[in-house]
């Protein structure tokens, strides 16, 4: 039974904090129900939302090529999440800047962009999701969840807390020094371990549709808030772990996190609706779960549709490239590079050779031909390294992120509701 636990916060009166931050208070911590072996029943409308979301994600898997061939979508997700989690006011890293830093790193040189390098480090954590969530593979364990959190926080200022469940009370909102004015206080530390074990047991079940399971798992992790920090990033990665393990996203994960960030107000309200009090069989419990799963399913459908629109735009760009180039022999280095550029829009000659499996000389000739046709333009990565950029692909990524930041999915009628890159020129 979900319930409130009355707690008292005793501040350190000898500290040099303000009167507001030094105060003591009584507060309420929320202890949620367990979710493993629980029977979830959804309304007819929510069942339809789940079915539509899974159909949209399945359609994306059938069409995805650019989003399969690249880490760019992972970069896009993690960049937005890292910016949202950062305490550096106004920190933004554009897609072009991130890709140039990645190209410099691939060349074995320093990019000179500390911020982009830090965000790129977080992309490694997304790769761990693929390792932990092979479709139809082993069930995730608590150790897997801790490993995921450790990878997300590795090398950051919070590295000391990486991969460890919290042993202290945390909270959301209000002061950073006490929970007196917090908007939500999760359970006391002694309950965290058993609740995480229960969450992992739920992740091992296959009785629910994948989208519903991902929604409930994400909400439960956010409610437990099992880590000192990094809960949001772990919760978003958990979504992709569930969808991939259940076989729904073997190729391309939909950027659902960015849609939820765009719908921030509705997202928080729907999460709070799952934090009912009383038995899991109550009407309040059912209504809260319905509200959250419906919103999550809508975000999945919307993100898959936007990603599919990106894929269609990429196909149009590749056709225009081939028209500019004239005859391109099938299987040639130029043909192979054209197919791989959407997944690697900034490449060096050595990188092009690796992408195509051809010699450096053949790659150099192909790059020169594409540069002559305006497909590629020379840029500098790091301090002096030469690379080549497919600007049209990067502009399409920018359009995708702007669309995902628009509440209505169309920036012409609904401008971005959160930080997003400027419109391409």
C-alpha positions in Angstrom: 0.0 0.0 0.0 1.4 3.4 -1.0 1.7 5.7 1.9 3.2 8.8 3.4 6.0 8.5 6.1 6.2 11.4 8.5 9.7 12.6 9.0 11.5 15.4 10.9 14.4 17.4 9.4 16.9 18.7 12.0 19.2 21.4 10.5 22.7 22.2 11.6 22.2 25.5 13.4 26.0 26.1 13.5 26.4 26.3 9.8 26.8 29.6 7.9 23.5 29.1 5.9 20.7 31.6 5.7 17.8 31.5 8.2 15.6 29.8 5.5 18.2 27.1 4.9 19.0 26.5 8.6 15.4 25.8 9.6 14.1 22.5 10.8 10.7 21.1 9.8 8.4 18.1 9.6 8.0 16.7 6.1 6.3 13.9 4.3 8.3 11.2 2.3 6.4 9.1 -0.2 6.7 5.3 -0.1 5.3 3.8 -3.3 3.7 0.4 -3.8 5.8 -2.4 -5.3 5.1 -3.1 -8.9 6.4 -6.7 -9.6 3.7 -9.3 -9.9 1.1 -6.5 -9.8 -1.8 -6.7 -12.2 -2.2 -3.5 -14.2 -5.4 -2.8 -16.0 -5.7 0.0 -18.5 -8.8 1.8 -19.9 -9.8 1.2 -23.5 -8.5 4.6 -24.6 -5.1 3.9 -23.0 -4.9 0.4 -24.6 -5.5 2.1 -28.0 -2.7 4.7 -27.2 -0.3 1.9 -26.4 -1.1 0.0 -29.6 -0.6 3.2 -31.7 2.7 3.9 -30.1 4.0 0.4 -30.7 2.9 0.5 -34.3 4.7 3.9 -34.8 7.9 2.5 -33.3 7.7 -0.6 -35.4 7.2 1.5 -38.5 10.4 3.4 -37.6 12.4 0.2 -37.3 11.3 -0.8 -40.8 12.4 2.5 -42.3 15.4 3.6 -40.2 18.8 3.8 -41.8 20.4 7.0 -40.9 19.4 6.6 -37.2 20.8 3.1 -37.2 24.1 3.9 -38.8 25.1 6.6 -36.4 25.4 7.5 -32.7 24.0 10.9 -33.7 20.6 10.2 -32.1 22.3 9.1 -28.9 24.3 12.3 -29.0 21.1 14.2 -29.5 19.4 12.6 -26.6 22.3 12.8 -24.2 23.3 16.4 -25.2 19.8 17.6 -24.3 19.7 15.6 -21.1 23.2 16.7 -20.1 22.3 20.4 -20.7 19.1 20.0 -18.7 21.0 18.4 -15.8 23.8 20.9 -15.9 24.2 23.5 -13.2 26.1 25.8 -15.7 23.5 28.4 -16.6 22.7 28.5 -20.3 25.0 25.6 -21.4 24.2 24.5 -24.9 26.2 22.4 -27.4 24.9 22.4 -30.9 24.9 19.3 -33.1 27.5 20.6 -35.5 29.8 21.5 -32.6 29.3 18.0 -31.1 30.0 16.2 -34.4 33.2 18.2 -35.0 34.4 17.2 -31.5 33.6 13.6 -32.3 35.5 13.8 -35.6 38.5 15.2 -33.8 38.4 12.5 -31.2 38.2 9.8 -33.9 41.3 11.4 -35.4 43.2 11.0 -32.2 43.6 14.7 -31.5 42.1 17.0 -28.8 39.1 18.9 -30.0 39.8 21.9 -27.8 36.1 21.9 -26.9 35.9 20.8 -23.2 32.1 21.1 -23.1 31.5 18.9 -26.2 34.1 16.4 -25.0 32.2 16.0 -21.6 28.9 15.4 -23.4 30.5 12.9 -25.8 31.7 11.0 -22.8 28.1 10.5 -21.7 27.3 8.9 -25.1 29.4 5.9 -23.9 26.7 5.2 -21.3 24.1 4.9 -24.1 26.2 2.2 -25.7 25.9 0.2 -22.4 22.1 0.1 -22.9 22.7 -1.9 -26.0 25.0 -4.3 -24.1 22.5 -4.8 -21.3 19.4 -5.1 -23.4 19.9 -7.6 -26.2 16.4 -8.3 -27.6 15.2 -11.5 -25.8 18.4 -11.6 -23.8 19.0 -11.8 -20.0 16.8 -10.0 -17.6 18.2 -6.7 -16.2 19.5 -7.0 -12.6 20.2 -4.5 -9.8 23.9 -4.8 -10.7 23.0 -3.8 -14.3 21.1 -0.8 -13.1 24.0 0.3 -10.9 26.5 -0.3 -13.8 24.3 1.9 -16.0 24.3 4.7 -13.4 28.0 4.3 -12.9 28.7 4.8 -16.6 26.4 7.8 -16.8 28.2 9.6 -13.9 31.8 8.4 -14.7 34.2 11.3 -15.0 31.7 13.9 -13.7 31.8 15.9 -10.5 29.4 13.3 -9.1 31.7 10.4 -9.8 32.0 9.5 -6.1 28.3 8.6 -6.1 28.4 6.6 -9.4 26.9 3.2 -9.2 25.8 3.5 -5.6 22.3 3.6 -4.1 21.7 6.6 -1.9 22.2 6.4 1.9 20.7 9.7 2.6 17.4 11.5 2.1 17.0 13.5 -1.1 14.2 15.6 -2.5 13.0 17.5 -5.6 12.5 21.3 -5.6 12.8 23.8 -2.8 16.1 24.4 -1.1 19.2 22.3 -1.7 19.8 22.3 2.1 16.6 20.9 3.5 13.3 19.4 2.3 11.1 21.8 4.0 9.8 23.4 0.8 10.3 20.5 -1.5 7.8 19.7 -4.2 8.4 15.9 -3.8 10.3 13.8 -1.2 10.9 10.2 -2.1 11.2 7.4 0.4 13.7 7.3 3.2 17.0 5.5 2.3 16.3 2.2 4.1 13.5 1.5 1.6 15.5 2.1 -1.5 17.3 -1.3 -1.8 14.1 -3.4 -1.6 12.2 -1.1 -4.0 15.1 -1.3 -6.5 15.1 -5.1 -6.2 11.3 -5.0 -6.9 11.8 -2.7 -9.9 14.3 -5.2 -11.4 11.9 -8.0 -10.8 9.3 -6.0 -12.7 11.8 -5.5 -15.6 12.1 -9.2 -15.9 8.4 -9.7 -16.6 6.9 -9.8 -20.1 3.2 -9.7 -19.3 2.7 -6.0 -20.3 3.1 -4.4 -23.7 6.7 -3.0 -24.0 5.6 0.7 -24.0 3.5 0.2 -20.9 6.3 -1.6 -19.1 8.8 1.2 -20.0 6.4 3.8 -18.8 5.8 2.2 -15.4 9.4 1.3 -14.9 10.5 4.9 -15.6 7.8 6.4 -13.3 8.8 4.0 -10.5 12.5 4.8 -10.8 11.8 8.5 -10.7 9.5 8.0 -7.7 12.1 5.9 -5.8 14.9 8.4 -6.8 17.4 5.8 -5.7 20.6 7.8 -6.4 22.0 11.0 -4.9 22.0 12.4 -8.5 21.7 11.2 -12.0 18.2 9.8 -11.5 16.7 11.6 -14.5 19.5 10.4 -16.9 19.2 6.8 -15.5 15.4 6.9 -15.8 15.6 8.0 -19.5 18.2 5.3 -20.3 16.0 2.8 -18.6 13.2 3.6 -21.1 15.5 2.5 -24.0 16.7 -0.5 -22.1 13.2 -1.8 -21.7 12.1 -1.1 -25.3 15.2 -2.7 -26.7 15.1 -5.8 -24.5 11.5 -6.4 -25.4 12.4 -6.4 -29.1 10.5 -3.2 -30.0 13.5 -1.1 -30.9 16.2 -3.5 -32.2 17.5 -0.8 -34.5 16.5 2.8 -33.7 15.2 4.1 -30.4 12.6 6.9 -30.7 13.8 10.1 -29.0 10.9 9.9 -26.5 12.9 11.7 -23.8 13.0 14.9 -25.8 9.3 15.0 -26.3 8.7 14.4 -22.6 11.1 17.4 -22.0 9.0 19.5 -24.3 5.8 18.5 -22.5 7.5 19.2 -19.2 4.5 20.5 -17.3 2.3 17.6 -18.4 5.1 15.2 -17.8 5.5 16.2 -14.1 1.8 16.3 -13.5 1.3 12.8 -15.0 4.2 11.4 -12.9 2.7 13.0 -9.7 -0.6 11.3 -10.6 1.0 7.9 -10.2 1.9 8.8 -6.6 -1.4 7.9 -5.1 -2.0 7.0 -1.5 -3.7 3.8 -0.5 -4.1 0.3 -2.1 -3.0 -0.4 -5.7 -6.5 -1.6 -6.4 -8.1 1.8 -5.7 -9.6 4.1 -8.4 -7.0 6.7 -7.7 -4.3 4.2 -8.5 -5.9 3.1 -11.7 -6.6 6.7 -12.9 -3.1 7.8 -12.1 -1.4 5.0 -14.0 -3.8 5.5 -16.9 -3.0 9.2 -17.1 0.8 8.6 -17.1 0.9 5.6 -19.5 -1.4 7.5 -22.0 1.0 10.5 -21.9 4.1 8.3 -22.3 2.5 6.4 -25.2 1.6 9.6 -26.9 5.2 10.8 -26.5 6.5 7.5 -28.0 4.2 7.9 -31.0 5.1 11.5 -31.5 8.9 10.9 -31.3 8.7 7.9 -33.7 6.7 10.0 -36.2 9.3 12.8 -36.0 12.2 10.4 -36.4 10.5 8.8 -39.4 10.0 12.3 -41.0 13.8 12.8 -40.5 14.5 9.5 -42.3 12.3 10.6 -45.2 14.1 13.9 -45.4 17.5 12.1 -45.5 16.3 10.0 -48.4 15.4 13.1 -50.3 18.8 14.7 -49.6 20.7 11.6 -50.9 18.7 11.6 -54.1 19.7 15.3 -54.6 23.3 14.4 -54.0 23.2 11.7 -56.7 21.6 14.1 -59.1 24.4 16.6 -58.6 27.1 13.9 -59.0 25.6 12.3 -62.1 26.5 8.7 -62.7 27.7 6.9 -59.6 28.8 3.3 -60.1 27.0 0.9 -57.7 29.4 -0.5 -55.1 32.0 2.2 -55.8 33.7 4.0 -52.9 31.6 7.1 -53.8 28.4 5.1 -53.7 29.3 3.6 -50.4 30.2 6.9 -48.9 27.0 8.5 -50.0 25.1 5.8 -48.2 27.1 6.3 -45.0 27.2 10.1 -44.8 23.8 10.4 -43.2 25.2 8.4 -40.3 28.6 10.2 -40.2 28.0 13.8 -41.5 31.5 14.9 -40.6 34.3 12.7 -41.8 38.1 12.7 -42.3 39.6 10.9 -45.3 40.8 8.1 -43.0 37.3 8.0 -41.5 35.8 7.7 -45.0 38.1 4.8 -45.7 37.1 3.0 -42.6 33.4 3.6 -43.3 33.6 2.3 -46.8 36.2 -0.5 -46.2 38.3 1.0 -49.1 41.8 2.3 -49.3 42.7 5.8 -48.1 43.6 6.7 -51.8 40.1 5.6 -53.0 38.4 7.4 -50.1 40.4 10.6 -50.9 39.3 10.5 -54.5 35.7 9.9 -53.5 35.8 12.7 -50.9 37.3 15.1 -53.6 34.5 14.2 -56.0 31.8 14.8 -53.4 33.4 18.1 -52.4 33.4 19.2 -56.0 29.7 18.5 -56.3 28.9 20.5 -53.1 27.9 17.4 -51.1 30.8 17.9 -48.7 32.6 21.1 -47.6 36.0 21.2 -45.9 36.1 22.2 -42.2 38.8 22.1 -39.4 38.4 19.8 -36.4 40.7 20.1 -33.4 43.3 22.7 -34.1 44.5 21.8 -37.6 42.9 18.6 -38.7 41.1 18.6 -42.0 37.6 17.1 -42.2 34.6 17.3 -44.5 31.1 18.2 -43.5 27.7 17.2 -45.1 26.0 20.4 -44.0 22.6 19.4 -45.3 22.5 16.4 -42.9 23.5 18.4 -39.9 20.8 21.0 -40.8 18.2 18.2 -40.9 19.3 17.1 -37.4 18.8 20.6 -36.3 15.3 20.7 -37.8 14.6 17.4 -36.0 15.6 18.7 -32.6 13.6 21.9 -33.2 10.6 19.9 -34.1 11.0 17.7 -31.0 11.2 20.9 -28.9 7.9 22.2 -30.4 4.8 21.2 -28.3 2.8 20.8 -31.5 5.7 19.2 -33.5 5.7 22.2 -36.0 7.9 25.2 -35.2 5.9 27.3 -37.7 2.9 27.3 -35.5 4.4 26.3 -32.1 7.9 27.6 -31.3 10.3 25.5 -29.2 9.2 25.3 -25.6 12.7 24.6 -24.3 16.3 25.4 -25.4 16.9 24.3 -29.0 19.5 25.2 -31.6 18.8 28.1 -33.9 17.1 27.5 -37.2 19.5 26.5 -40.0 20.3 29.4 -42.4 
